[in-house]
Amino acid sequence: APAAIEATLSKLPFIQEVIVVGTPHPLYGEEVTAVVISRETVLSEDEQTAQIKAYAASELSKPERPTTVIYVTDYPRNPTGKVLRHQLIAKIKENALEKNV
């Protein structure tokens, strides 16, 4: 359940907002991806990722743990501010394809 994972990861002080989505994985079909908007912090993205994964390992079951963490400045939203998960997933897929070209 993405909402439960998001609630858990949101407890980390450097996370302003987090959305958890399933993204394509070549072997397993899908993987848990945390898409993070960070607060201003002295931590690098690599340090934040390490802390997210360590925290997830202690607080979440193995299938719930994000295997990928992506950092963004905002999410695609509808006029009321709701995150458009399908557009977010499409953008992640698009960026993954561009990296493989």
N, CA, C and O atoms as CSV, one atom per row, in Angstrom:
chain,resi,resn,atom,element,x,y,z
A,1,ALA,N,N,0.840,-1.187,0.000
A,1,ALA,CA,C,0.000,0.000,0.000
A,1,ALA,C,C,0.882,1.246,0.000
A,1,ALA,O,O,1.565,1.512,0.989
A,2,PRO,N,N,0.880,2.006,-1.076
A,2,PRO,CA,C,1.741,3.190,-1.155
A,2,PRO,C,C,1.545,4.173,-0.008
A,2,PRO,O,O,2.521,4.748,0.476
A,3,ALA,N,N,0.317,4.378,0.436
A,3,ALA,CA,C,0.056,5.371,1.493
A,3,ALA,C,C,0.790,5.014,2.785
A,3,ALA,O,O,1.319,5.900,3.456
A,4,ALA,N,N,0.829,3.740,3.139
A,4,ALA,CA,C,1.515,3.318,4.365
A,4,ALA,C,C,3.020,3.524,4.241
A,4,ALA,O,O,3.670,3.947,5.197
A,5,ILE,N,N,3.573,3.229,3.079
A,5,ILE,CA,C,5.011,3.428,2.852
A,5,ILE,C,C,5.329,4.918,2.887
A,5,ILE,O,O,6.315,5.331,3.496
A,6,GLU,N,N,4.498,5.723,2.236
A,6,GLU,CA,C,4.695,7.175,2.226
A,6,GLU,C,C,4.645,7.741,3.643
A,6,GLU,O,O,5.458,8.594,3.998
A,7,ALA,N,N,3.698,7.270,4.453
A,7,ALA,CA,C,3.582,7.756,5.833
A,7,ALA,C,C,4.834,7.416,6.630
A,7,ALA,O,O,5.301,8.224,7.433
A,8,THR,N,N,5.372,6.237,6.414
A,8,THR,CA,C,6.581,5.826,7.124
A,8,THR,C,C,7.775,6.672,6.696
A,8,THR,O,O,8.499,7.195,7.544
A,9,LEU,N,N,7.987,6.811,5.395
A,9,LEU,CA,C,9.150,7.559,4.903
A,9,LEU,C,C,9.040,9.046,5.220
A,9,LEU,O,O,10.058,9.720,5.374
A,10,SER,N,N,7.827,9.562,5.317
A,10,SER,CA,C,7.624,10.987,5.617
A,10,SER,C,C,8.130,11.374,7.003
A,10,SER,O,O,8.285,12.561,7.294
A,11,LYS,N,N,8.383,10.413,7.839
A,11,LYS,CA,C,8.898,10.685,9.189
A,11,LYS,C,C,10.358,11.148,9.166
A,11,LYS,O,O,10.841,11.725,10.141
A,12,LEU,N,N,11.056,10.898,8.064
A,12,LEU,CA,C,12.447,11.348,7.959
A,12,LEU,C,C,12.463,12.871,7.832
A,12,LEU,O,O,11.704,13.427,7.039
A,13,PRO,N,N,13.310,13.551,8.596
A,13,PRO,CA,C,13.250,15.014,8.670
A,13,PRO,C,C,13.594,15.746,7.373
A,13,PRO,O,O,13.175,16.889,7.190
A,14,PHE,N,N,14.334,15.126,6.484
A,14,PHE,CA,C,14.738,15.809,5.251
A,14,PHE,C,C,13.743,15.610,4.114
A,14,PHE,O,O,13.936,16.156,3.028
A,15,ILE,N,N,12.683,14.839,4.342
A,15,ILE,CA,C,11.686,14.612,3.300
A,15,ILE,C,C,10.535,15.602,3.467
A,15,ILE,O,O,9.843,15.612,4.485
A,16,GLN,N,N,10.349,16.429,2.445
A,16,GLN,CA,C,9.221,17.358,2.429
A,16,GLN,C,C,7.952,16.639,1.994
A,16,GLN,O,O,6.887,16.799,2.591
A,17,GLU,N,N,8.095,15.836,0.932
A,17,GLU,CA,C,6.960,15.077,0.406
A,17,GLU,C,C,7.503,13.854,-0.310
A,17,GLU,O,O,8.570,13.910,-0.922
A,18,VAL,N,N,6.772,12.751,-0.236
A,18,VAL,CA,C,7.194,11.527,-0.926
A,18,VAL,C,C,5.969,10.848,-1.517
A,18,VAL,O,O,4.913,10.759,-0.890
A,19,ILE,N,N,6.143,10.374,-2.738
A,19,ILE,CA,C,5.128,9.587,-3.424
A,19,ILE,C,C,5.782,8.254,-3.770
A,19,ILE,O,O,6.903,8.217,-4.277
A,20,VAL,N,N,5.084,7.174,-3.496
A,20,VAL,CA,C,5.596,5.842,-3.804
A,20,VAL,C,C,4.784,5.271,-4.956
A,20,VAL,O,O,3.553,5.245,-4.917
A,21,VAL,N,N,5.494,4.817,-5.977
A,21,VAL,CA,C,4.846,4.250,-7.162
A,21,VAL,C,C,5.566,2.963,-7.554
A,21,VAL,O,O,6.713,2.730,-7.172
A,22,GLY,N,N,4.872,2.146,-8.315
A,22,GLY,CA,C,5.500,0.975,-8.913
A,22,GLY,C,C,6.017,1.356,-10.284
A,22,GLY,O,O,5.300,1.949,-11.091
A,23,THR,N,N,7.264,1.010,-10.540
A,23,THR,CA,C,7.859,1.290,-11.847
A,23,THR,C,C,8.382,-0.016,-12.454
A,23,THR,O,O,8.659,-0.969,-11.725
A,24,PRO,N,N,8.516,-0.065,-13.768
A,24,PRO,CA,C,8.935,-1.301,-14.428
A,24,PRO,C,C,10.318,-1.765,-13.984
A,24,PRO,O,O,11.235,-0.965,-13.800
A,25,HIS,N,N,10.440,-3.069,-13.819
A,25,HIS,CA,C,11.726,-3.694,-13.508
A,25,HIS,C,C,11.907,-4.847,-14.492
A,25,HIS,O,O,10.991,-5.649,-14.672
A,26,PRO,N,N,13.087,-4.944,-15.137
A,26,PRO,CA,C,13.259,-5.947,-16.191
A,26,PRO,C,C,13.134,-7.397,-15.705
A,26,PRO,O,O,12.707,-8.262,-16.469
A,27,LEU,N,N,13.497,-7.673,-14.458
A,27,LEU,CA,C,13.458,-9.044,-13.961
A,27,LEU,C,C,12.187,-9.349,-13.173
A,27,LEU,O,O,11.568,-10.396,-13.365
A,28,TYR,N,N,11.804,-8.437,-12.293
A,28,TYR,CA,C,10.686,-8.696,-11.388
A,28,TYR,C,C,9.357,-8.126,-11.871
A,28,TYR,O,O,8.324,-8.368,-11.247
A,29,GLY,N,N,9.364,-7.385,-12.953
A,29,GLY,CA,C,8.145,-6.804,-13.488
A,29,GLY,C,C,7.863,-5.418,-12.953
A,29,GLY,O,O,7.525,-4.508,-13.709
A,30,GLU,N,N,8.005,-5.256,-11.634
A,30,GLU,CA,C,7.751,-3.957,-11.032
A,30,GLU,C,C,8.602,-3.820,-9.772
A,30,GLU,O,O,8.894,-4.801,-9.089
A,31,GLU,N,N,8.993,-2.575,-9.481
A,31,GLU,CA,C,9.747,-2.305,-8.260
A,31,GLU,C,C,9.152,-1.100,-7.555
A,31,GLU,O,O,8.486,-0.265,-8.167
A,32,VAL,N,N,9.406,-1.027,-6.250
A,32,VAL,CA,C,8.911,0.092,-5.455
A,32,VAL,C,C,9.869,1.266,-5.627
A,32,VAL,O,O,11.069,1.150,-5.380
A,33,THR,N,N,9.318,2.389,-6.053
A,33,THR,CA,C,10.114,3.592,-6.277
A,33,THR,C,C,9.568,4.725,-5.420
A,33,THR,O,O,8.374,5.025,-5.443
A,34,ALA,N,N,10.466,5.344,-4.663
A,34,ALA,CA,C,10.100,6.514,-3.861
A,34,ALA,C,C,10.522,7.754,-4.634
A,34,ALA,O,O,11.691,7.906,-4.989
A,35,VAL,N,N,9.571,8.632,-4.891
A,35,VAL,CA,C,9.842,9.883,-5.593
A,35,VAL,C,C,9.761,10.985,-4.537
A,35,VAL,O,O,8.695,11.257,-3.985
A,36,VAL,N,N,10.905,11.612,-4.267
A,36,VAL,CA,C,11.071,12.475,-3.101
A,36,VAL,C,C,11.255,13.938,-3.490
A,36,VAL,O,O,11.991,14.267,-4.421
A,37,ILE,N,N,10.565,14.807,-2.750
A,37,ILE,CA,C,10.877,16.234,-2.742
A,37,ILE,C,C,11.535,16.479,-1.398
A,37,ILE,O,O,10.918,16.288,-0.351
A,38,SER,N,N,12.791,16.902,-1.430
A,38,SER,CA,C,13.558,17.098,-0.195
A,38,SER,C,C,13.381,18.504,0.360
A,38,SER,O,O,13.131,19.461,-0.372
A,39,ARG,N,N,13.519,18.593,1.673
A,39,ARG,CA,C,13.639,19.895,2.321
A,39,ARG,C,C,15.091,20.335,2.112
A,39,ARG,O,O,15.938,19.525,1.735
A,40,GLU,N,N,15.372,21.598,2.353
A,40,GLU,CA,C,16.761,22.043,2.291
A,40,GLU,C,C,17.536,21.301,3.364
A,40,GLU,O,O,17.118,21.244,4.521
A,41,THR,N,N,18.652,20.739,2.977
A,41,THR,CA,C,19.451,19.929,3.891
A,41,THR,C,C,20.910,19.955,3.468
A,41,THR,O,O,21.233,20.274,2.324
A,42,VAL,N,N,21.772,19.620,4.390
A,42,VAL,CA,C,23.191,19.530,4.055
A,42,VAL,C,C,23.527,18.159,3.477
A,42,VAL,O,O,24.641,17.934,3.005
A,43,LEU,N,N,22.562,17.246,3.516
A,43,LEU,CA,C,22.784,15.904,2.998
A,43,LEU,C,C,22.720,15.883,1.478
A,43,LEU,O,O,21.862,16.527,0.875
A,44,SER,N,N,23.625,15.147,0.869
A,44,SER,CA,C,23.570,14.950,-0.580
A,44,SER,C,C,22.450,13.955,-0.900
A,44,SER,O,O,21.929,13.291,-0.004
A,45,GLU,N,N,22.090,13.858,-2.165
A,45,GLU,CA,C,21.074,12.882,-2.555
A,45,GLU,C,C,21.523,11.466,-2.224
A,45,GLU,O,O,20.711,10.640,-1.805
A,46,ASP,N,N,22.814,11.176,-2.411
A,46,ASP,CA,C,23.326,9.837,-2.074
A,46,ASP,C,C,23.179,9.555,-0.582
A,46,ASP,O,O,22.810,8.446,-0.195
A,47,GLU,N,N,23.464,10.548,0.256
A,47,GLU,CA,C,23.319,10.376,1.705
A,47,GLU,C,C,21.849,10.217,2.088
A,47,GLU,O,O,21.512,9.412,2.956
A,48,GLN,N,N,20.984,10.982,1.441
A,48,GLN,CA,C,19.552,10.855,1.707
A,48,GLN,C,C,19.059,9.464,1.309
A,48,GLN,O,O,18.308,8.825,2.046
A,49,THR,N,N,19.491,9.009,0.140
A,49,THR,CA,C,19.088,7.678,-0.328
A,49,THR,C,C,19.535,6.608,0.656
A,49,THR,O,O,18.764,5.704,0.978
A,50,ALA,N,N,20.765,6.698,1.134
A,50,ALA,CA,C,21.273,5.718,2.101
A,50,ALA,C,C,20.419,5.726,3.367
A,50,ALA,O,O,20.101,4.667,3.909
A,51,GLN,N,N,20.048,6.913,3.839
A,51,GLN,CA,C,19.218,7.001,5.039
A,51,GLN,C,C,17.809,6.478,4.795
A,51,GLN,O,O,17.230,5.819,5.658
A,52,ILE,N,N,17.262,6.768,3.630
A,52,ILE,CA,C,15.929,6.261,3.292
A,52,ILE,C,C,15.940,4.740,3.280
A,52,ILE,O,O,15.055,4.104,3.852
A,53,LYS,N,N,16.935,4.159,2.632
A,53,LYS,CA,C,17.000,2.692,2.531
A,53,LYS,C,C,17.247,2.054,3.893
A,53,LYS,O,O,16.674,1.007,4.193
A,54,ALA,N,N,18.088,2.664,4.720
A,54,ALA,CA,C,18.348,2.125,6.063
A,54,ALA,C,C,17.084,2.205,6.918
A,54,ALA,O,O,16.746,1.253,7.621
A,55,TYR,N,N,16.396,3.329,6.857
A,55,TYR,CA,C,15.167,3.506,7.629
A,55,TYR,C,C,14.097,2.524,7.148
A,55,TYR,O,O,13.404,1.908,7.958
A,56,ALA,N,N,13.969,2.386,5.852
A,56,ALA,CA,C,12.988,1.455,5.284
A,56,ALA,C,C,13.289,0.021,5.723
A,56,ALA,O,O,12.370,-0.751,5.999
A,57,ALA,N,N,14.573,-0.336,5.787
A,57,ALA,CA,C,14.953,-1.687,6.206
A,57,ALA,C,C,14.544,-1.961,7.649
A,57,ALA,O,O,14.232,-3.096,8.012
A,58,SER,N,N,14.549,-0.908,8.469
A,58,SER,CA,C,14.185,-1.116,9.880
A,58,SER,C,C,12.684,-0.990,10.133
A,58,SER,O,O,12.187,-1.500,11.138
A,59,GLU,N,N,11.954,-0.322,9.241
A,59,GLU,CA,C,10.541,-0.021,9.499
A,59,GLU,C,C,9.544,-0.718,8.566
A,59,GLU,O,O,8.362,-0.819,8.896
A,60,LEU,N,N,10.001,-1.194,7.418
A,60,LEU,CA,C,9.097,-1.758,6.415
A,60,LEU,C,C,9.466,-3.200,6.088
A,60,LEU,O,O,10.626,-3.595,6.209
A,61,SER,N,N,8.477,-3.976,5.676
A,61,SER,CA,C,8.765,-5.340,5.230
A,61,SER,C,C,9.536,-5.274,3.909
A,61,SER,O,O,9.496,-4.264,3.206
A,62,LYS,N,N,10.219,-6.334,3.591
A,62,LYS,CA,C,11.062,-6.331,2.389
A,62,LYS,C,C,10.305,-5.937,1.115
A,62,LYS,O,O,10.826,-5.137,0.338
A,63,PRO,N,N,9.100,-6.463,0.868
A,63,PRO,CA,C,8.393,-6.066,-0.369
A,63,PRO,C,C,7.975,-4.599,-0.395
A,63,PRO,O,O,7.708,-4.056,-1.467
A,64,GLU,N,N,7.913,-3.949,0.768
A,64,GLU,CA,C,7.494,-2.544,0.827
A,64,GLU,C,C,8.668,-1.580,0.646
A,64,GLU,O,O,8.451,-0.399,0.376
A,65,ARG,N,N,9.871,-2.046,0.784
A,65,ARG,CA,C,11.044,-1.164,0.758
A,65,ARG,C,C,11.325,-0.639,-0.653
A,65,ARG,O,O,11.344,-1.409,-1.614
A,66,PRO,N,N,11.542,0.664,-0.772
A,66,PRO,CA,C,11.887,1.200,-2.092
A,66,PRO,C,C,13.257,0.687,-2.544
A,66,PRO,O,O,14.220,0.692,-1.777
A,67,THR,N,N,13.322,0.252,-3.785
A,67,THR,CA,C,14.601,-0.160,-4.358
A,67,THR,C,C,15.231,0.981,-5.147
A,67,THR,O,O,16.436,0.984,-5.396
A,68,THR,N,N,14.408,1.944,-5.534
A,68,THR,CA,C,14.887,3.105,-6.270
A,68,THR,C,C,14.343,4.361,-5.601
A,68,THR,O,O,13.192,4.400,-5.166
A,69,VAL,N,N,15.191,5.392,-5.527
A,69,VAL,CA,C,14.779,6.686,-4.987
A,69,VAL,C,C,15.100,7.736,-6.048
A,69,VAL,O,O,16.231,7.821,-6.528
A,70,ILE,N,N,14.106,8.526,-6.404
A,70,ILE,CA,C,14.262,9.575,-7.406
A,70,ILE,C,C,13.940,10.903,-6.733
A,70,ILE,O,O,12.999,10.996,-5.945
A,71,TYR,N,N,14.723,11.925,-7.049
A,71,TYR,CA,C,14.515,13.251,-6.467
A,71,TYR,C,C,13.970,14.190,-7.532
A,71,TYR,O,O,14.486,14.254,-8.648
A,72,VAL,N,N,12.921,14.916,-7.171
A,72,VAL,CA,C,12.289,15.886,-8.066
A,72,VAL,C,C,12.018,17.170,-7.290
A,72,VAL,O,O,12.096,17.196,-6.062
A,73,THR,N,N,11.699,18.237,-8.028
A,73,THR,CA,C,11.359,19.498,-7.366
A,73,THR,C,C,9.853,19.659,-7.208
A,73,THR,O,O,9.402,20.439,-6.369
A,74,ASP,N,N,9.056,18.921,-8.013
A,74,ASP,CA,C,7.606,18.919,-7.873
A,74,ASP,C,C,7.047,17.734,-8.639
A,74,ASP,O,O,7.753,17.087,-9.412
A,75,TYR,N,N,5.778,17.461,-8.414
A,75,TYR,CA,C,5.080,16.375,-9.096
A,75,TYR,C,C,4.063,16.965,-10.065
A,75,TYR,O,O,3.628,18.104,-9.893
A,76,PRO,N,N,3.679,16.190,-11.089
A,76,PRO,CA,C,2.553,16.643,-11.906
A,76,PRO,C,C,1.290,16.606,-11.038
A,76,PRO,O,O,1.027,15.617,-10.353
A,77,ARG,N,N,0.524,17.682,-11.074
A,77,ARG,CA,C,-0.658,17.792,-10.211
A,77,ARG,C,C,-1.864,18.275,-11.014
A,77,ARG,O,O,-1.730,18.929,-12.049
A,78,ASN,N,N,-3.028,17.934,-10.509
A,78,ASN,CA,C,-4.250,18.463,-11.123
A,78,ASN,C,C,-4.526,19.843,-10.527
A,78,ASN,O,O,-3.800,20.268,-9.628
A,79,PRO,N,N,-5.548,20.551,-10.999
A,79,PRO,CA,C,-5.812,21.909,-10.506
A,79,PRO,C,C,-6.062,22.012,-8.990
A,79,PRO,O,O,-5.869,23.076,-8.402
A,80,THR,N,N,-6.485,20.919,-8.366
A,80,THR,CA,C,-6.723,20.958,-6.917
A,80,THR,C,C,-5.475,20.584,-6.118
A,80,THR,O,O,-5.503,20.599,-4.888
A,81,GLY,N,N,-4.373,20.247,-6.811
A,81,GLY,CA,C,-3.126,19.935,-6.134
A,81,GLY,C,C,-2.860,18.454,-5.931
A,81,GLY,O,O,-1.807,18.084,-5.412
A,82,LYS,N,N,-3.791,17.605,-6.329
A,82,LYS,CA,C,-3.601,16.162,-6.186
A,82,LYS,C,C,-2.523,15.685,-7.164
A,82,LYS,O,O,-2.500,16.086,-8.328
A,83,VAL,N,N,-1.632,14.822,-6.666
A,83,VAL,CA,C,-0.572,14.281,-7.512
A,83,VAL,C,C,-1.170,13.334,-8.546
A,83,VAL,O,O,-1.979,12.464,-8.224
A,84,LEU,N,N,-0.754,13.521,-9.785
A,84,LEU,CA,C,-1.204,12.670,-10.892
A,84,LEU,C,C,-0.202,11.526,-11.045
A,84,LEU,O,O,0.778,11.643,-11.781
A,85,ARG,N,N,-0.456,10.428,-10.346
A,85,ARG,CA,C,0.485,9.305,-10.288
A,85,ARG,C,C,0.785,8.723,-11.671
A,85,ARG,O,O,1.931,8.382,-11.965
A,86,HIS,N,N,-0.235,8.609,-12.515
A,86,HIS,CA,C,-0.014,8.031,-13.848
A,86,HIS,C,C,0.947,8.893,-14.663
A,86,HIS,O,O,1.807,8.364,-15.368
A,87,GLN,N,N,0.807,10.206,-14.573
A,87,GLN,CA,C,1.739,11.091,-15.278
A,87,GLN,C,C,3.137,10.996,-14.681
A,87,GLN,O,O,4.129,11.038,-15.409
A,88,LEU,N,N,3.219,10.869,-13.364
A,88,LEU,CA,C,4.511,10.726,-12.703
A,88,LEU,C,C,5.210,9.451,-13.156
A,88,LEU,O,O,6.403,9.469,-13.458
A,89,ILE,N,N,4.477,8.353,-13.202
A,89,ILE,CA,C,5.045,7.082,-13.656
A,89,ILE,C,C,5.483,7.184,-15.114
A,89,ILE,O,O,6.551,6.688,-15.472
A,90,ALA,N,N,4.673,7.819,-15.958
A,90,ALA,CA,C,5.028,7.994,-17.370
A,90,ALA,C,C,6.319,8.794,-17.513
A,90,ALA,O,O,7.165,8.479,-18.351
A,91,LYS,N,N,6.465,9.830,-16.690
A,91,LYS,CA,C,7.673,10.655,-16.740
A,91,LYS,C,C,8.898,9.853,-16.299
A,91,LYS,O,O,9.972,9.997,-16.883
A,92,ILE,N,N,8.748,9.020,-15.286
A,92,ILE,CA,C,9.851,8.162,-14.824
A,92,ILE,C,C,10.248,7.191,-15.923
A,92,ILE,O,O,11.436,7.015,-16.194
A,93,LYS,N,N,9.263,6.557,-16.562
A,93,LYS,CA,C,9.541,5.621,-17.672
A,93,LYS,C,C,10.261,6.334,-18.805
A,93,LYS,O,O,11.223,5.810,-19.367
A,94,GLU,N,N,9.789,7.537,-19.138
A,94,GLU,CA,C,10.391,8.324,-20.211
A,94,GLU,C,C,11.859,8.625,-19.901
A,94,GLU,O,O,12.723,8.465,-20.764
A,95,ASN,N,N,12.139,9.059,-18.672
A,95,ASN,CA,C,13.510,9.355,-18.276
A,95,ASN,C,C,14.384,8.105,-18.275
A,95,ASN,O,O,15.567,8.181,-18.606
A,96,ALA,N,N,13.820,6.963,-17.909
A,96,ALA,CA,C,14.577,5.700,-17.911
A,96,ALA,C,C,14.946,5.327,-19.331
A,96,ALA,O,O,16.062,4.873,-19.582
A,97,LEU,N,N,14.014,5.514,-20.275
A,97,LEU,CA,C,14.297,5.213,-21.677
A,97,LEU,C,C,15.378,6.120,-22.232
A,97,LEU,O,O,16.238,5.675,-22.992
A,98,GLU,N,N,15.339,7.399,-21.855
A,98,GLU,CA,C,16.351,8.349,-22.343
A,98,GLU,C,C,17.739,7.977,-21.834
A,98,GLU,O,O,18.723,8.148,-22.553
A,99,LYS,N,N,17.834,7.473,-20.609
A,99,LYS,CA,C,19.131,7.081,-20.041
A,99,LYS,C,C,19.690,5.845,-20.735
A,99,LYS,O,O,20.906,5.666,-20.805
A,100,ASN,N,N,18.790,4.976,-21.257
A,100,ASN,CA,C,19.236,3.743,-21.904
A,100,ASN,C,C,19.602,3.936,-23.365
A,100,ASN,O,O,20.143,3.024,-23.990
A,101,VAL,N,N,19.316,5.117,-23.924
A,101,VAL,CA,C,19.587,5.367,-25.343
A,101,VAL,C,C,21.034,5.749,-25.525
A,101,VAL,O,O,21.470,6.002,-26.648
